[in-house]
Amino acid sequence: MTAPRRVLIVGGVAGGMSAATRLRRLDESAEITVIERGPEVSYANCGLPYYVGGVIPERASLLLQTPDSLHRRFRLDVRVRHEASRIDTARKTVDVIDLESGRRTVETYDALVLALGASPRRAETGSSIPVLSLRTVADADAIHSSLTRPGIPVVVIGGGYTGLEAAENLVSRGAAVTLVQRGEQLLSPLDIEMSAPILAAVRSHGVDVRLGVTITGTTDGAVALSDGTSAPAELIVDASGVTPETQLATAAGIAIGETGGIRVDASCRTSAPDVFAVGDGVEKTELVGGGTALITMAGLANRHGRMVADIIAGRAPSSRPALGTGIVSVFGTVAAKVGWSEKQLTTAGRDFYTAHVHPASHAGYFPGAETMSMKLLADPLTDRILGAQIVGREGVDKRIDVIATAMHAGLPASELSQLELAYAPQFGSAKDAVNMLGYVAENTRSGTTPTLQWHELDDALTVGAALIDVRTPAEFAAGAIPGAINVPLDELRERLDELPDGPLIVHCQVGLRGHAATRLLAQHGFAVRNLDGGYRTWHDARSARSGSRT
């Protein structure tokens, strides 16, 4: 009789528990042991900020499974407060320490899955002020209990997903929050013009945002910042990022990739025989560039854990490259992205074209429509979608998911215009926002409507182009780009002789009327380009840049 396969999984939560439970569903006879250093093996870490803020009132709601529930349902041997201290890949053993009793055991395996995760990247504060992270239930408990009174001053380090969620939920608990961000914008995965609405939302809710600075030290009740200012603090929440947990793998001779994560192939196999790795501690192959990246998303961890279980059970799947799809909601403003940003493409020397649109979340005549800002990046030769970013309030999530699906399927950018999406006035428009992005992409790539980006405008004006604002006089009076000449679109045909000689750049509020003006003027012999995304995109970019200096 063949001995049952012994599978050892080091680490729980998303990747490890997905591997364990999927494997049990495929193989009832396998001996599956999960070693978890912490007190909880399965919890909703993405919900931690919302427990701090009281949105999730019950702590127990965060605890998805316990060792007992996992044993009852899946017959898993789950050992919390146990730490794997050493792996011997030649003998196929793992040394394990019971952190409560100190007892040491040696566990054998036929297959080993490392779901080691990532640890918080600690900012250097030199602080006597308590510094807490927000990665575990214990972290959330500590922050929750530290908010002892309304108005307690808290400094949050980091303007990424976790930092923004922490800031929002600390405000909801009555804390006076200062957010310190090393970079010049919030949400660095976005391009700067797309980050402006997030900055405005955070500041409008009383958060003191300090951009382009770091903490250099502390005094009693305050932190000192690199720009010479200070901020009051009785608590610091460090959300400055994470680093892969690789010490155990490194000591076992398992290869580490250039990104600092454990190197794996398309099947999540490490360099050691019968050893797999999944989750935040593992580098992923990403779709756009084909290289490796650290992408710490729960969805990928779950998917890869499931795939490894399939492989151990005798199936032969392999992972698809990662898109890096992400979304965050901050004070009701939602930001989402997929693929690469313009910053990444420029740094990599990639050719691309850009399309900005600002459509409504649903039909404008139906109550409650909200404006979204959408940006698409695509390859000018192949029309392959390279990335997208969306910021708004309603409807952001479903649009980014449509574009992520299109990227996964290899759909060209212009083909977004052909998607047949669900329509009713309370959900979308007859020409959905994604369709509009496809129309603009098609016109841009084909040269039907030549465009100019907001960051190219100053140079174009310097070398002699004239800027024509085709909005109404009332819109022009409410705010205009310096040097623009106001000729409303509806008067343009009758006022062609008033236009300056030489190249023209036209713009409206969001780009649609500018598109019409560009087509009109081109057919009258003018050399003309449309300012992509119009005044709205230009204004957001300027607001974000000026906001980084205030």
N, C-alpha and C positions, 0 to 999 in steps of 0.2 A: 504494500500500500504506500502510495507517494505521500511524503510528509507535506503538511500544508505550507504554503508560501508564507514566509515571515517578512512583513513590511514594517519598517520603522519610519515614523514621520517626526521630524524635529521642528516644532513650531506649529501653532494652531491658527486661529482666526481665519482669514479668507482662503489663502492658498492651501494651508495644511489641512483644514477641515473639509474643504472641497475634495481634496485628494482622498481623504480617509472615507468619507461617506459615499463618494462615487465608487470607490474600489469595493466597498462592502456590497453595494447594489449589484456589482458585476461578479463578485467572487465571495460566496458565503463561507467558504472554507478557510480563507486567508486569516492569518494571525496579524492583526493590525494594532500597533501600539503607537500612541501619540505622546511625545515628550514636550511639555510646555513649561517654560521657566516661570511664567507669571501665575497669578491665582485664577485667571479666567482663560478658558481655551477658545471660547467662541463669543465674541461681543461685537456690537455695532460701533466700530471706532469712528465712523463718519458721523455718528449721532452725538458724539461727546460734547461738542460746543453747545448743542441745543439742550443737553441736560444741564450744563452750566447756566444757560440762560433761562431755564424753566420752561422752554417750549416742550421738552420731554420731561414731564414732572416726576415720573417714577424711575428710579435708578434701575430697577429690575427689568425695565423695558429694554435696556441696553444688552442684557445678558441673553443671548439667543439660545444657547445650549449649555448644559453642565456636564461634567464627567458622568454623573448618574444617568441623565437623560440620554446621552450618547451611548452608554452601555446598554440601556434598556432597548433602545430602538435599533442600534447598529452593532451591538456586541463589540464595541471598541474599548480597548484598554487605554484609557486616557489618564495620564499622570501629570497633574498640575503641581507647581512648585518643585519641579524636577528639571535639572539642567544637564544638557549634553556637554561634557567637558573635553572629550577627545574622540576623534574618529580614526580608526585604523582601516584604511580602504583595502589593504592586502588581506587582512584576516576577516574583513567585513564585520567589524564590531564597533560599538559606540559605548564609551564610558559615561555613566549617568550618575549624578549626585542628587539624592533627596535633600532639598534645601532646608527642610524642617528637621529631619532626624540626623542628617549628615551621612546617612548610609550610602555606600557606593556599590553599584552593580555594573556588570558588563553585559550589554545586550547585543545579540547577533542579528544579522539581517540578510535577506536575499535581495531586497531592494530598499534603498534609503532615499527618503524625500526630505530635502532641506527647505524649510519655510521660515527662514531666520529673520526676515523682515528688515527693518531699518531703525536706527536709533536717532534721537534728536541731535541736530547739529547745534552745539552749545555756543552761543555768542559770548565773546569775552567781555564780561561786565565788571569784573573785579568787585563783586557786589556783596554787601552784607544784607541787602534787600532780598527776600525770598525770590528765587527764580524757578518757575515751574514750566513744564512742557504740557502738551495736550495730545498725547499719543495713546494713553491707556485709561482704563476706568479709574485707576488709582490717581492718575494725574487730574482727571475731572473732579474726583472727590476732593482733592487737595485745593483746587481752585475754588470749587463750590463753597468749601468751609472757610476759605480766606476772605470771602466777600462779607465782611462782618457788619458793614454799615453803608447806607447810601452815601454816594460821593467819594468813596474810597478811591484814591488815585492809582491807576494801573497803567503800566507801560506794556504794550504789545510789540514785540520785535518781529518784523516780517510782514510784508504786504501781499503775500500769496493767498491761496485758497484758505488755509487754516487760520492764518493771521486775521484775515477779513472776517471769517465766521466767528473767531474769538472776540474781535472788537465789537461786532454787532451784539453778541450775546452778553458780553460784559456790560454794554450800555443798557440792555434790557434789564439787567440786575441792578442798575443804578450807579454803576462805577463811572468815574471820570477818566476817560481813556485817552491816552496818547499813543499813536501808532508810529513807530520808527521804522523806516524803510531805507535800506542801503542804496537802492537804485533810485532813478529819477522818476519812476512811475509806480503805481500800484499794479498788481497782476502783470508781472514781467512777461508771461507767455503771450500777452496781447501786444499789438503795436500801439504806439503812444496815443494816436488819435482815437483809438477804440477804448482806451482806459479812462478817458475824460469823464464819462458819465458815472463811473464807479467812484472816482475821486470826489465828484460833486455830491454824490449820495452820501458818502461816508462823512464828509465835512458838514453836510447839512444836518446831520444827526448828532452833532456836537463832538465828534472825534477830532482831536488835535493831530493832524497828519503832518509828520516831519519827513520830507523826502530828501534823498541824497545825503543822509547822515548815518552815523553809527554811534553806539554808546562807548564812551571812552573811560567812564568811571562813575562812581557814586559818591554822594554825600548823604547826610542824614535826611531821609525822606525825598531824595531826588536823584535823578541820573544826569550825568554830564554828557553832552553830545559833541560830536566832532566839529560842528559849526560854531562852537563857543556858547551855545544856549544850553538850557537845562529843562527838565520836565519833572514834575512831582511824581513820586512813585512810592507806594508801600508794598507793591507786588509787581513782579515782571513775569509776563507770559512769553516764553521764547518759542516763536513759531518761525524761526529763521531757516528751517529746512531739516532734511534728514540725510544720513549717510548709511550706506548698506552695511548690514551686520555680516562681516566676512571672516572674522577672526577664527572661528571654528573651521571653516573651509580652508582658509589659508594654512593653518597649522597641519591640516591633513594632506597638504600638497595639491589641493584642488585649484585649478587655474582661475585667476581673477582677470577680468577684462579691462580694457583701457578706461572704461567709465568708472571703475572702482567697484562694480557689481560682479557677482559670480558669473563666469562665462558659461553659456549653455548653447546647445545647437537648437535647431527648429523643433526638436522633441523635448526640450528642456533637460537634456542629458548634460551632465558636467563632464570634466575631463577624466573623472574616476569611473571605473566600471560599476554599473548598476546604482549609480548615485545621480539623483535628479535634484533640481532646485527650481523653486517657484517663488513669486511674490516680490516684495519691494527690494529685497537684497540681490535681485538678479537683473542683469542687463538684458534689454529686449532689442530685437531687430525692429527698426521703425520703417514705415512704408515709404516716406517721401525720399529720403536719401539713401536708404538701403543699409545704413550703418547701424551702430548700436547706441542705445540711450538708456538712461535711468528714467523709467516711467512708473510712478508709484500710484497706480490706479487699482481699486478693489476689483473692478470688473475683469481686468487682465489676470489678477491673482486667482480669482475664481475659475476663469476659463482654463488657465494653465494647470491648476490643480486637478481639474477634471480630466484634462488631456493626459497628464501623467498617469492617473489611475487607469485610463483606457490602455495605455502602453503596457503598464505592469500586468494588466489582465489579458494581454495578448493581442490587443488591437494595434493598429499602426497609424494613428493620426499624427499630424504635425501642426504647429501653430502658424497662424497668419501673422504678417508683420503688424506692428502696433501703429495705431493712428494718433494716440495721445489725446483722445477726446476728453474734454473736461468741462464742467459747469459749476458756477457758484452763484448764490443769491445773497445780496448784501443790502439790507434795508429796502427790500422790494425791487432793487435793480439787479438784473440777471446778466451775467457775462458767460459766454461759452466759446470754446475754440476746438478746432480739430486740425491735425496736420501742422505744417510749419507756418511761421509768421514771416512777414516781410523782412524783419531783422535777420532771421535765420537764413532766408534765401539770399539776401544781399551778402551776408558774411561768407556764405558758401560759394558765392560767385555764380549762382544759378540765374538763368534767364526766366522771367515771369512777367505776366501782366496782371493788373489789378482792377477790380470793379467794386465800387462802393454804391450801396443803395440804402434808402431810409424809408422803407414801406411801413404801412400800418399792420398791426398784428392780426386784424381782421377787417372786414369791410368798413370803410370810414363812416358810412351812414348809419351803421349799427352802434348803439351806445357802448362805450368802454374801450374803443380802439386805442391802442398805444403805439407810438412810433418805435421802431427798431432801427438800429444801425447795423448794417451787414457789410462784411468785407470778404471778397473772394480772391484767391491767388491761384493762377493757373499757368501752365506751360504754354508759351506762344506757338510752339511748333506742333505739339501733340494734343493740346487742349486738355491735358491731364490736370485734374484738380490737385493742387499742392497744399492748400490750406484754406480755412475759413474762420471768421470770427463774427460773433453776433452779440450785441448788447441791447437790452431793452427791459421790458417788464413782463408783458404777456407774450406767449408764443415763441420765446427764444428756444426752449428745450426741444420742441418738435422740429423746428427748422434745422438746428444743428444736427439732430439725429438723421434727418433726411440727407443732409450733405455728407455725413459720415458714412451712411449706407451707400451713397453714390460713389464715394472714394473707394470703399471696400470692393464695390462691383466694377470699378474701373470706368465709370461713366464719364464722358467728357464734360467739361464745364458748360459748354453751350447746350448740351442735352438736358440740363436742368430746366430749360424752358419748355421741354416736351413732357415733363412728368405730369401725370394725371393724378392730382392730389385731391383729397376730400374737400368739398366746398359747401359751406352754408355761411351766411353773413356773420354769424356769431363766432365762427371758427377761422375764417380766412377770407380771401377775395377770389373772384373768378380767375384773376391772374395772381396766383399765390406769391408771397414774398420770395419763395425759392425760384418760382418761374421768372420773376422780375430779375433776379440775380442772373439767371441764365440768359435772358434777353440782353442785358447789359454786357455780359461776357461775350456773347456772340457778336454784338455790334463793335465791341472793343477789339476783339481778336481779328475780325474781318476787315477792320479799317473803315467800316461804315460810319462810325463816329470816333474820330481820333480823340484821345483824352490826354489830360495832364494831371499829375498828382499834386496834392496840396504842397508837398515839400519841394516841388519843382517850380512853383509859381514865381517865387522871388527872382530866380535866375532868368526865367523867361521874360519877366518884365524888365529886368536890367538890360537885356540885349535888344529891347525895342518892341516887344509885343504889347498890345493894348488890351485892357481887361474890360469886358462889356458885361454888366449886370442886367440880366433880362427879367428880373423880378419886378413887382409893382413898385411905384414910388413909396407906398407906405412901408413895404418890406425893406426897401433901400434905406429909408429914414430911420428905421428901427435898429439898423446895424449893417455896416458895409465893409468890404475889403478896401483898404486905403488905395486910392488911385483909380477905382472902378468908375466907369461911365454908365449911368443908368439909362437903358433903352428897353422898355418893357417888351416882352415877346410879342404881344398883340399889336404893337406899333412898329415892329422891326421892318417889315416889308416897305412901309411908307417912309422909313427914315434911313434907308441904306446909304444915302449920300452924306449922312452925318458921321458915318463910321470912319475912324482913322485909316490911313493907308498902312499897309504892312500886315504882319501876322496878328490874328485876333485870338483871344481866349475868352470864352463866354462862360457864364455860370448863372445858376438859379439857386434855389434854396437847397435842393437835394439832388439835382442832376437831371430830372426828367424834362423840364422846360429847356435846360441847357442843351440836351440832346436834340430837341426839336429845333432850337436856334442854330445848332451846328449844321444840321442837315439843310436848313433853309439857306444859310450863308454859303455853305460849300457849293450849292447849286447856283449861286449867284457869283461864283468865281473867287470867293474869299478863301484865304488860307486860315483855317480856323480849327481850334481844338476846344473840347468841353472840359471844364474843371471837374474831375471825377468826384462825385459825392456832393458837389456844390458847396455853398456857403456853410452848411451844417458840418461837413467833414473838416473844412478849413478852420472853422471856429472851434470845433472840438480839439483839434491838434494844437491850436494856439493856447487854448485854455489849459490843456494838459502841460504844455511847456511852461507857461507862466506859473501854473500851480506848483511845479517842482521847485520854483525859486521863492515861494512865499513861506 
